[in-house]
Amino acid sequence: MLVTMIVVTALLGGAAVITSMQITATRSAELTRAGLSSLYCAEAGLVLARVAVASNYAGWNAALGAAAEPSWLAGIDHDLDNDGIADFVVTLRDNDDEASPLANDLARDNDLTVFLVSTCVKYPDVPIAVTELVRYNGGGGCYQSQLGGCGGNANQN
């Protein structure tokens, strides 16, 4: 009887360890899946916001001073899965663009270059932010004799 109780106790202990390992592995796989989905969500935010950021250069300095998303980005669709809830938030961050010996002013852009930061808020356990350096070049004309030529014809004039 004593041997039977020891064997049953050992089997129950082994089952508890295996169950715990399985729960941990499942949670780990869940976090990995959510992490990838969060990364894709943040990257989609960058893609959607890129055009709005480039066309609103005049509002960059006001957006750099604020920690929240600029109001002119409200026009882009933040809901990727059509559930009625915003999936990402986009903010601007200044690069180190002040000449020495001036201190870095994070609320003012001096070189037409800022960081666009998209943070996925859909997965609160894995909030991933993706950053992209954006440079405003003001558009301009396309000249056939420039490297690459107009329309990507490899400068074959």
C-alpha positions in Angstrom: 0.0 0.0 0.0 2.9 2.4 0.9 4.6 1.7 -2.5 1.3 2.4 -4.3 0.9 5.7 -2.6 4.5 6.7 -3.4 4.0 5.8 -7.1 0.7 7.7 -7.3 2.3 10.7 -5.6 5.2 10.6 -8.0 2.9 10.4 -11.0 0.8 13.3 -9.8 3.9 15.4 -9.2 5.2 14.5 -12.7 1.8 15.4 -14.2 1.9 18.8 -12.4 5.4 19.5 -13.7 4.4 18.6 -17.3 1.2 20.7 -17.1 3.2 23.7 -15.8 5.7 23.3 -18.6 2.9 23.1 -21.2 1.2 26.2 -19.8 4.5 28.1 -19.9 5.3 27.0 -23.5 1.8 28.1 -24.6 2.1 31.5 -23.0 5.6 31.9 -24.6 4.2 31.1 -28.0 1.3 33.5 -27.4 3.7 36.3 -26.6 5.8 35.6 -29.6 2.7 35.6 -31.9 1.5 38.9 -30.3 5.0 40.4 -30.6 5.1 39.7 -34.4 1.6 41.0 -34.8 2.5 44.1 -32.8 5.5 44.6 -35.0 3.4 44.4 -38.2 0.9 46.7 -36.7 3.5 49.3 -35.9 5.1 49.0 -39.4 1.6 49.5 -40.9 1.3 52.7 -38.9 4.5 54.0 -40.4 3.3 53.2 -43.9 0.0 55.0 -43.4 1.5 58.0 -41.7 4.4 58.6 -44.0 2.5 60.6 -46.6 0.7 62.7 -43.9 3.9 63.6 -42.2 5.6 64.6 -45.4 2.7 66.8 -46.5 2.5 68.6 -43.1 6.1 69.8 -42.7 4.8 73.1 -41.4 3.4 71.4 -38.3 6.5 69.4 -37.4 7.8 71.9 -34.7 4.4 72.0 -32.9 4.3 68.2 -33.0 7.8 67.8 -31.7 7.0 69.7 -28.5 4.0 67.5 -27.7 4.1 63.9 -26.4 0.8 63.1 -28.1 -0.1 62.4 -31.7 -0.4 65.5 -33.8 -3.9 66.5 -34.7 -3.1 66.5 -38.5 -2.5 62.8 -38.2 -6.2 62.2 -37.2 -7.0 62.0 -40.9 -5.3 58.6 -41.3 -7.2 55.4 -40.5 -5.7 54.0 -37.2 -8.0 51.0 -37.2 -6.3 48.2 -39.2 -8.7 45.4 -38.3 -12.0 47.4 -38.5 -13.0 46.7 -34.9 -13.6 50.4 -34.2 -10.5 50.8 -31.9 -7.3 52.5 -32.9 -4.5 50.0 -33.3 -1.4 52.3 -33.4 -0.3 55.8 -32.4 2.2 57.9 -34.4 4.4 60.6 -32.9 7.3 62.7 -34.1 10.7 63.0 -32.4 13.5 65.4 -33.3 17.0 64.2 -34.2 20.2 65.7 -32.8 20.4 68.6 -35.3 21.8 71.5 -33.3 25.3 72.7 -34.1 27.8 72.6 -31.4 28.0 74.3 -28.8 24.2 74.7 -28.7 22.2 72.3 -26.6 19.9 69.9 -28.4 16.4 71.4 -28.7 13.9 68.5 -29.0 11.0 70.9 -29.8 12.6 72.4 -32.9 13.7 71.0 -36.2 16.7 72.5 -37.9 17.6 70.1 -40.7 14.3 69.1 -42.2 14.7 65.6 -40.6 12.7 64.0 -37.9 12.0 60.5 -36.5 8.5 59.1 -37.2 7.6 56.7 -34.4 4.7 54.3 -34.7 3.7 52.4 -31.6 1.2 49.5 -31.7 -1.3 49.8 -28.9 -3.5 46.9 -29.9 -1.4 44.3 -27.9 -0.8 45.9 -24.5 1.4 43.0 -23.4 3.8 43.6 -26.2 3.8 47.3 -27.1 6.3 47.6 -30.0 7.4 50.9 -31.5 9.1 51.2 -34.9 11.1 54.3 -35.8 11.9 55.7 -39.2 14.0 58.7 -40.1 12.0 61.1 -42.4 13.6 63.8 -44.4 11.6 66.7 -46.0 13.1 67.5 -49.4 10.4 69.9 -50.6 9.6 68.0 -53.8 11.1 69.5 -56.9 11.4 68.8 -60.5 12.6 65.7 -62.2 15.6 66.2 -64.5 16.2 63.6 -67.2 20.0 63.9 -66.9 20.1 63.2 -63.2 21.3 59.8 -62.0 18.6 57.3 -62.7 16.7 59.7 -65.0 13.0 60.4 -64.7 10.8 57.4 -64.3 13.7 55.1 -63.5 15.0 54.7 -67.1 18.6 54.3 -65.8 19.7 57.6 -67.3 19.4 56.4 -70.8 18.8 59.8 -72.5 
